[in-house]
Amino acid sequence: MKQKKLIVIGGGAAGFFCAVNAARLCPSLKVTILEKTGKLLSKVRISGGGRCNTTHACFEVAELAKRYPRGQNFVKKTFHAFQPADTIEWFRERGVALKKEADGRMFPVTDDSSAIVQCLLHEADRYGVEISMHTEVHAVKKTAACFDILLQNGKTVTADFICIACGGFPKLSQFAWLQELGHTIVPPVPSLFTFNMPGNPITQLMGVSVEQAQVKIEGTKLMETGPLLITHWGMSGPVILRLSAWGARELAEKEYRFTVLVNWLGGENEQELRNRWADVRKEMGNQHIGNKNPFGLPARLWQFILASLSIPADKRWSDLTVKEQNLLINTLTRHSFPVSGKTTFKEEFVTCGGIQLSEINPSTSESRKIDGLYFAGEIMDVDGITGGFNFQHAWTSGWLVASSVAERCNAMT
Ligand SMILES: Cc1cc2nc3c(=O)[nH]c(=O)nc-3n(C[C@H](O)[C@H](O)[C@H](O)COP(=O)(O)OP(=O)(O)OC[C@H]3O[C@@H](n4cnc5c(N)ncnc54)[C@H](O)[C@@H]3O)c2cc1C
């Protein structure tokens, strides 16, 4: 019987995980990765600041799914087959131990992404996965018996199964060859970016961070609480990245022009602060307001707030006027900043959008339209917040494709 062939388009995390598992689970299957560039696993290498935030220590599927602004219902089904505990075990069995950080992010114990890269390359070698670099796929055609894959060099290769794992593309036009296959593309927009505040004096505080800030986007329901970092271009940090992920589409529609309202005190709202204000004043008494703040804010931020309200630093707490007091309470709980533009976060960014999920079977990651055509990774309309969730989706979807193709192939032989 003719040897069955799986062609994986894309040599990234999802493509590799699919290829090495398919080759292992079905030794009679010929598995080939086609990669358009001269680099393999390039995002894995640079991910997590070179440390590769491989997954997240969240083992409850329902909880895990909540970290995906797009594809939440879909991943609820896929994670039942392969979730972070399986990722940890998979890499552990191959000599790569992962460690958990305080916030749940998981990295190789070596703090070096090359542990993951080397492991995947080694597995590919061990199971005879063929890798063809500088090989860009231009089109895929379904024929009666198999698939024809048209390459940029004019050649055509054939396959019985295809896994499309070519990542996200920033422009809709780059998905044309997939639309020609009959698939619907949810238009792409970026996710995981930081907010630009050009010329805003707050940028003078670059490097200052606040542990628990609550940030709202005015006129929307978008609100997150967490660490905020002031940068030389505006604001960043987990709270901003989460907002950018949940608001990816809404903020794109606003062309990245909107107002953020920062509550520097985290959860405490204006009324709550007002209620305890008398106690705060009493406690601070005759002390100069600029010397010490009772809210645990970084000194530079506190002085910036006072200066922006024209409250002299040498004023005594007991001498604050009602007007100054109201301004201070309002600014601490609703500090308004105009945003104009975004910056893609250097540590991690993803594309929101891609192959419409209603056209993919979540049990196998196979197309519901074309038998033998599969998808894995960021090409699908799934994306997570920062923290290892995007790689987890890549591993899970790659695993599903490998299991399904191997099962079918084993049944044929
Ligand atoms: C700087 C950065 C840091 C990140 N850090 C993290 C992190 O720490 N943790 C985390 O969970 N996520 C992280 N992410 C997100 C994560 O890297 C992606 O979600 C993940 O790599 C997606 O994997 P993928 O295999 O689907 O796509 P990719 O990794 O993008 O791989 C797709 C591959 O397909 C190739 N390709 C594209 N088109 C074709 C074609 N027509 N023919 C042949 N080949 C093609 C591409 O060249 C590429 O090699 C980071 C992203 C960036 C940009």
The ligand as an SDF file (V2000), in Angstrom:
LIG
                    3D

 53 58  0  0  0  0  0  0  0  0999 V2000
    8.0620   38.3180   20.3370 C   0  0  0  0  0  0  0  0  0  0  0  0
    7.0140   37.2910   20.6820 C   0  0  0  0  0  0  0  0  0  0  0  0
    7.0880   36.6390   21.9080 C   0  0  0  0  0  0  0  0  0  0  0  0
    6.0960   35.7040   22.2720 C   0  0  0  0  0  0  0  0  0  0  0  0
    6.1950   35.0720   23.4700 N   0  0  0  0  0  0  0  0  0  0  0  0
    5.2470   34.1730   23.8280 C   0  0  0  0  0  0  0  0  0  0  0  0
    5.3510   33.4540   25.0530 C   0  0  0  0  0  0  0  0  0  0  0  0
    6.3300   33.5820   25.7960 O   0  0  0  0  0  0  0  0  0  0  0  0
    4.3330   32.5910   25.3730 N   0  0  0  0  0  0  0  0  0  0  0  0
    3.2570   32.3880   24.5420 C   0  0  0  0  0  0  0  0  0  0  0  0
    2.3840   31.5920   24.8810 O   0  0  0  0  0  0  0  0  0  0  0  0
    3.1680   33.0180   23.3630 N   0  0  0  0  0  0  0  0  0  0  0  0
    4.1440   33.8850   22.9780 C   0  0  0  0  0  0  0  0  0  0  0  0
    4.0430   34.5240   21.7810 N   0  0  0  0  0  0  0  0  0  0  0  0
    2.9710   34.1230   20.8570 C   0  0  0  0  0  0  0  0  0  0  0  0
    3.3910   32.7920   20.1960 C   0  0  0  0  0  0  0  0  0  0  0  0
    4.7280   32.9260   19.7670 O   0  0  0  0  0  0  0  0  0  0  0  0
    2.5050   32.4430   19.0160 C   0  0  0  0  0  0  0  0  0  0  0  0
    1.1580   32.4200   19.4180 O   0  0  0  0  0  0  0  0  0  0  0  0
    2.9110   31.0600   18.4880 C   0  0  0  0  0  0  0  0  0  0  0  0
    4.2560   31.1100   18.0550 O   0  0  0  0  0  0  0  0  0  0  0  0
    2.0320   30.6320   17.3350 C   0  0  0  0  0  0  0  0  0  0  0  0
    2.5800   29.4590   16.8150 O   0  0  0  0  0  0  0  0  0  0  0  0
    2.2440   29.0210   15.3280 P   0  0  0  0  0  0  0  0  0  0  0  0
    3.0460   27.7870   15.0780 O   0  0  0  0  0  0  0  0  0  0  0  0
    0.7890   28.9710   15.1250 O   0  0  0  0  0  0  0  0  0  0  0  0
    2.7730   30.2120   14.4090 O   0  0  0  0  0  0  0  0  0  0  0  0
    4.2550   30.7520   14.1760 P   0  0  0  0  0  0  0  0  0  0  0  0
    5.0970   30.5270   15.3480 O   0  0  0  0  0  0  0  0  0  0  0  0
    4.0580   32.1430   13.6860 O   0  0  0  0  0  0  0  0  0  0  0  0
    4.8170   29.8390   13.0090 O   0  0  0  0  0  0  0  0  0  0  0  0
    4.2820   29.8720   11.7080 C   0  0  0  0  0  0  0  0  0  0  0  0
    5.3600   29.4970   10.7130 C   0  0  0  0  0  0  0  0  0  0  0  0
    4.7600   29.3490    9.4250 O   0  0  0  0  0  0  0  0  0  0  0  0
    5.6120   29.9100    8.4390 C   0  0  0  0  0  0  0  0  0  0  0  0
    4.7850   30.2440    7.2700 N   0  0  0  0  0  0  0  0  0  0  0  0
    3.8770   31.2500    7.1440 C   0  0  0  0  0  0  0  0  0  0  0  0
    3.2990   31.2190    5.9280 N   0  0  0  0  0  0  0  0  0  0  0  0
    3.8450   30.1630    5.2630 C   0  0  0  0  0  0  0  0  0  0  0  0
    3.6560   29.6280    3.9660 C   0  0  0  0  0  0  0  0  0  0  0  0
    2.7760   30.1440    3.0950 N   0  0  0  0  0  0  0  0  0  0  0  0
    4.3920   28.5420    3.5980 N   0  0  0  0  0  0  0  0  0  0  0  0
    5.2910   27.9800    4.4730 C   0  0  0  0  0  0  0  0  0  0  0  0
    5.5080   28.4650    5.7300 N   0  0  0  0  0  0  0  0  0  0  0  0
    4.7950   29.5360    6.1070 C   0  0  0  0  0  0  0  0  0  0  0  0
    6.2080   31.1110    9.1600 C   0  0  0  0  0  0  0  0  0  0  0  0
    7.4030   31.5360    8.5400 O   0  0  0  0  0  0  0  0  0  0  0  0
    6.4220   30.5660   10.5670 C   0  0  0  0  0  0  0  0  0  0  0  0
    7.6830   29.9820   10.7140 O   0  0  0  0  0  0  0  0  0  0  0  0
    5.0220   35.4370   21.3800 C   0  0  0  0  0  0  0  0  0  0  0  0
    4.9620   36.0900   20.1540 C   0  0  0  0  0  0  0  0  0  0  0  0
    5.9490   37.0030   19.7910 C   0  0  0  0  0  0  0  0  0  0  0  0
    5.8450   37.6890   18.4670 C   0  0  0  0  0  0  0  0  0  0  0  0
  1  2  1  0
  2  3  1  0
  2 52  2  0
  3  4  2  0
  4  5  1  0
  4 50  1  0
  5  6  2  0
  6  7  1  0
  6 13  1  0
  7  8  2  0
  7  9  1  0
  9 10  1  0
 10 11  2  0
 10 12  1  0
 12 13  2  0
 13 14  1  0
 14 15  1  0
 14 50  1  0
 15 16  1  0
 16 17  1  0
 16 18  1  0
 18 19  1  0
 18 20  1  0
 20 21  1  0
 20 22  1  0
 22 23  1  0
 23 24  1  0
 24 25  2  0
 24 26  1  0
 24 27  1  0
 27 28  1  0
 28 29  2  0
 28 30  1  0
 28 31  1  0
 31 32  1  0
 32 33  1  0
 33 34  1  0
 33 48  1  0
 34 35  1  0
 35 36  1  0
 35 46  1  0
 36 37  1  0
 36 45  1  0
 37 38  2  0
 38 39  1  0
 39 40  1  0
 39 45  2  0
 40 41  1  0
 40 42  2  0
 42 43  1  0
 43 44  2  0
 44 45  1  0
 46 47  1  0
 46 48  1  0
 48 49  1  0
 50 51  2  0
 51 52  1  0
 52 53  1  0
M  END
$$$$
